[in-house]
Amino acid sequence: MTELGDFLRSRRARLQPDEVGLRSYGTRRRVPGLRREELAQLAGVSVAYYIRLEQGNADNASSEVLNAIAEALRLDPDERAHLHRLAHPPRTEPHHGPPRLRAPLQHLLDSITHAPAYVVGHHTNVVAWNRLTAAVFVDLARVPPGERTWTHQIHLNDDYRARLGDNWEAVAQRNVAHLRYRSGEDPGDAHLKRLIDTMLERSEDFRRLWSAHQVTDLTHGEARIDHPEVGPLVLPFETLHLPGDPDLSRLMLYAAEPGSPYEKALDRLAATSAHASSADLDGDP
């Protein structure tokens, strides 16, 4: 089996004939969702051609054919882009060495004192962060460098999982879907492959979510935290790409709704973390 075939089968399985305007004869179907014959009919390609595509033979698949299949499968824009990349993998340059952080980026993070902010690399690795990131999410300074990825923290850190509470499943799904998206964007990223292999080996939940073949980029959303000191936090976030820094992926910025209890809770955490930092500087080495 291939990544392309697995993805196409997973998308077929979520559609029923009546959802796409096809008649379903009888009640016994040997496969979940659409049959290959039904999908080929919807996309306007021969069954033999579609079968070859599911077998990973996509060398001659044109953009028009892939778009027709994407339309038949009702793929969203991220899934459509993923389909094209699986059919015709992009050529990417290998990454060498650790990500480099420009000093102005760290200065920018340090200047943001009332909201979590951090910079991530291309495989959810956290390269730099500010004080409130440690206070709200995880104190990454206490985490071994090789495990400073949100993937490690979400799937292998029980304390962080407890802090996410009922929102853990949604966060985990979003993380795995983003890794699937990134693996299509950069199939040659050895660091990313090692991370995924580690999670598949160590986390049953990760294996379950990975097998679902969900695909999405990470652009914006909402973090929900059950904080042990200040209680619930709801923090919308936005992502800013860093096109001038090829070793880095994006800058993540969180902000509570103005005037909300969450903003007041963040202010309390900001004051507490600033006081703790000052105490560290004033204390004995």
Legacy VTK file of the C-alpha trace (Angstrom):
# vtk DataFile Version 3.0
C-alpha trace
ASCII
DATASET POLYDATA
POINTS 285 float
0.000 0.000 0.000
1.062 3.607 -0.585
0.400 6.913 1.127
-1.621 7.995 -1.895
-3.714 4.817 -1.876
-4.274 4.960 1.886
-5.389 8.580 1.642
-7.802 7.937 -1.224
-9.316 4.917 0.527
-9.780 6.872 3.745
-11.587 9.669 1.867
-13.824 7.185 0.000
-14.751 5.530 3.283
-16.304 8.675 4.707
-18.791 9.163 1.835
-22.046 7.289 1.255
-23.668 6.919 -2.198
-26.755 8.946 -1.266
-24.515 11.828 -0.108
-23.123 12.241 -3.625
-26.302 11.579 -5.586
-25.795 7.889 -6.345
-28.380 5.179 -5.817
-27.400 2.438 -3.372
-28.710 -0.977 -4.358
-29.292 -3.314 -1.442
-28.153 -2.913 2.130
-25.086 -5.178 2.188
-21.892 -3.393 1.175
-18.541 -5.047 1.638
-16.650 -1.778 2.008
-17.455 1.355 4.032
-18.316 4.363 1.966
-18.042 4.586 -1.810
-16.814 1.726 -3.963
-13.960 2.413 -6.350
-16.367 1.979 -9.266
-18.661 4.649 -7.829
-15.827 7.080 -7.230
-14.491 6.559 -10.765
-17.973 7.253 -12.141
-18.244 10.501 -10.181
-14.772 11.649 -11.249
-15.285 10.739 -14.901
-12.352 8.332 -15.137
-12.193 4.642 -15.931
-12.290 2.155 -13.085
-8.971 0.681 -14.224
-7.359 4.121 -14.182
-8.642 4.868 -10.676
-7.482 1.482 -9.384
-3.973 2.179 -10.695
-4.070 5.528 -8.898
-4.984 3.874 -5.588
-2.091 1.486 -6.170
0.248 4.482 -6.246
0.702 4.718 -10.019
0.209 8.473 -10.390
3.027 9.368 -12.811
0.605 10.292 -15.585
-2.119 11.792 -13.394
-2.845 15.307 -14.623
-3.944 18.194 -12.437
-7.347 18.067 -14.133
-7.860 14.406 -13.210
-6.677 14.974 -9.643
-9.024 17.941 -9.314
-11.919 15.840 -10.599
-11.166 13.155 -8.019
-10.824 15.799 -5.305
-14.202 17.199 -6.313
-15.813 13.760 -6.240
-14.336 13.090 -2.790
-15.401 16.547 -1.563
-11.921 17.385 -0.356
-11.322 20.682 1.394
-8.472 22.949 0.157
-5.853 21.417 2.479
-6.862 17.875 1.486
-6.858 18.822 -2.204
-3.331 20.220 -1.935
-2.268 17.087 -0.058
-3.659 14.871 -2.833
-1.636 16.747 -5.457
1.535 16.483 -3.364
1.063 12.749 -2.813
0.539 12.191 -6.523
3.505 14.371 -7.484
5.802 14.752 -4.441
7.590 18.102 -4.304
11.355 18.208 -4.519
12.680 19.774 -1.352
16.129 20.514 -0.035
17.200 18.502 3.028
17.429 20.374 6.326
20.858 20.461 7.939
21.618 21.249 11.563
19.446 22.910 14.229
17.200 25.863 13.345
18.842 29.276 13.606
17.029 32.024 15.487
17.706 35.660 14.723
18.204 37.793 17.844
15.394 40.240 16.886
12.898 37.367 16.950
13.852 36.493 20.519
13.672 40.188 21.450
10.183 40.318 19.959
9.089 37.308 22.016
10.537 38.809 25.192
8.659 42.058 24.564
5.299 40.228 24.551
4.606 40.076 28.271
0.833 39.548 28.485
0.262 36.713 26.014
1.965 33.420 25.121
4.126 33.586 22.005
6.666 31.206 20.526
8.496 30.252 17.331
8.239 26.736 15.932
10.260 24.863 13.350
9.004 22.594 10.605
8.202 19.577 12.798
6.403 21.219 15.749
9.737 21.817 17.480
9.648 24.879 19.715
12.722 26.964 18.947
12.073 29.961 21.219
9.326 31.096 23.563
8.382 33.804 25.998
7.678 33.661 29.708
3.904 33.192 29.438
4.293 30.201 27.118
6.040 28.423 29.987
3.437 29.618 32.494
0.371 28.677 30.430
1.439 25.533 28.584
4.720 23.787 29.432
7.958 25.033 30.957
10.053 23.932 28.007
13.294 24.907 29.725
12.753 21.844 31.927
12.158 19.555 28.924
15.050 17.690 27.248
15.927 19.452 23.974
15.032 16.393 21.910
11.487 16.446 23.303
10.779 20.161 22.848
8.084 19.550 20.266
4.370 20.063 20.751
3.932 16.545 19.393
5.949 15.098 22.290
4.113 17.241 24.811
0.618 16.456 23.519
1.067 12.701 23.181
3.658 11.765 25.811
3.419 14.357 28.603
0.681 13.262 31.020
0.814 16.564 32.938
0.176 18.563 29.791
-2.559 16.159 28.749
-4.275 16.764 32.082
-3.954 20.521 31.562
-5.725 20.157 28.194
-8.554 18.198 29.869
-11.554 17.432 27.670
-9.935 19.396 24.847
-7.057 16.914 24.506
-8.671 14.889 21.699
-9.276 17.978 19.544
-5.723 19.231 20.122
-4.260 15.808 19.363
-6.297 15.510 16.157
-5.140 18.960 15.058
-1.523 18.076 15.778
-1.607 14.782 13.861
-3.461 16.346 10.924
-0.799 19.059 10.758
2.001 16.468 10.789
0.253 14.635 7.943
0.035 17.948 6.042
3.737 18.674 6.673
4.798 15.180 5.587
3.177 15.855 2.225
4.759 19.303 1.954
8.259 18.024 2.686
8.540 14.248 2.197
12.320 14.483 2.518
12.341 15.927 6.054
14.247 13.254 7.993
13.570 14.971 11.338
9.840 14.880 10.670
9.946 11.205 9.683
11.833 10.307 12.873
9.307 12.219 14.955
6.361 10.435 13.345
8.056 7.033 13.693
8.735 7.726 17.386
5.108 8.653 18.022
3.824 5.615 16.124
6.012 3.435 18.312
5.296 5.084 21.657
1.682 6.296 21.528
-1.388 4.173 20.859
-3.513 7.327 20.549
-1.137 8.716 17.952
-1.375 5.493 15.925
-5.173 5.697 16.044
-5.265 9.309 14.914
-2.574 8.834 12.259
-4.554 6.001 10.656
-7.485 8.392 10.078
-5.470 10.328 7.439
-6.836 13.713 8.500
-4.969 16.565 6.804
-4.949 20.249 7.702
-2.555 23.152 7.922
-2.276 25.088 11.166
-3.335 28.686 10.558
-5.505 29.794 13.467
-7.666 28.334 16.181
-8.328 28.331 19.886
-6.453 26.909 22.861
-8.427 25.722 25.886
-6.456 25.113 29.054
-7.525 23.987 32.503
-4.805 25.835 34.379
-4.010 24.629 37.919
-3.414 28.172 39.221
-5.909 30.450 37.455
-8.555 28.036 36.192
-9.966 27.800 32.644
-8.291 29.720 29.836
-9.667 30.205 26.327
-7.051 31.747 24.045
-7.605 32.290 20.313
-4.360 32.025 18.364
-3.008 33.177 15.017
0.035 31.978 13.107
2.466 34.199 11.221
4.767 32.620 8.653
8.436 33.586 8.594
9.399 33.558 4.902
12.789 35.140 5.603
13.775 32.297 7.961
13.860 29.009 6.000
14.821 26.995 9.108
11.696 28.175 10.928
8.015 27.608 10.265
5.930 30.241 12.038
5.381 32.567 14.950
2.442 31.580 17.159
0.575 34.337 19.007
-2.209 33.925 21.574
-4.511 36.582 22.994
-7.467 36.438 25.352
-10.647 38.304 24.474
-10.389 41.851 25.881
-12.311 42.284 29.104
-12.891 38.542 29.514
-12.100 36.511 32.647
-9.378 34.833 30.585
-7.617 38.147 30.026
-7.645 38.788 33.772
-6.335 35.277 34.414
-3.493 35.870 31.932
-2.658 39.140 33.659
-2.365 37.272 36.966
-0.094 34.670 35.395
1.994 37.403 33.778
2.464 39.130 37.125
3.311 35.860 38.861
5.824 34.788 36.221
7.465 38.213 36.144
7.815 38.134 39.941
9.281 34.626 39.825
11.769 35.684 37.157
12.865 38.689 39.210
13.301 36.463 42.257
15.533 34.127 40.230
17.688 37.029 39.129
17.990 38.449 42.645
18.636 35.144 44.399
21.853 33.270 45.019
23.330 31.482 41.993
LINES 1 286
285 0 1 2 3 4 5 6 7 8 9 10 11 12 13 14 15 16 17 18 19 20 21 22 23 24 25 26 27 28 29 30 31 32 33 34 35 36 37 38 39 40 41 42 43 44 45 46 47 48 49 50 51 52 53 54 55 56 57 58 59 60 61 62 63 64 65 66 67 68 69 70 71 72 73 74 75 76 77 78 79 80 81 82 83 84 85 86 87 88 89 90 91 92 93 94 95 96 97 98 99 100 101 102 103 104 105 106 107 108 109 110 111 112 113 114 115 116 117 118 119 120 121 122 123 124 125 126 127 128 129 130 131 132 133 134 135 136 137 138 139 140 141 142 143 144 145 146 147 148 149 150 151 152 153 154 155 156 157 158 159 160 161 162 163 164 165 166 167 168 169 170 171 172 173 174 175 176 177 178 179 180 181 182 183 184 185 186 187 188 189 190 191 192 193 194 195 196 197 198 199 200 201 202 203 204 205 206 207 208 209 210 211 212 213 214 215 216 217 218 219 220 221 222 223 224 225 226 227 228 229 230 231 232 233 234 235 236 237 238 239 240 241 242 243 244 245 246 247 248 249 250 251 252 253 254 255 256 257 258 259 260 261 262 263 264 265 266 267 268 269 270 271 272 273 274 275 276 277 278 279 280 281 282 283 284
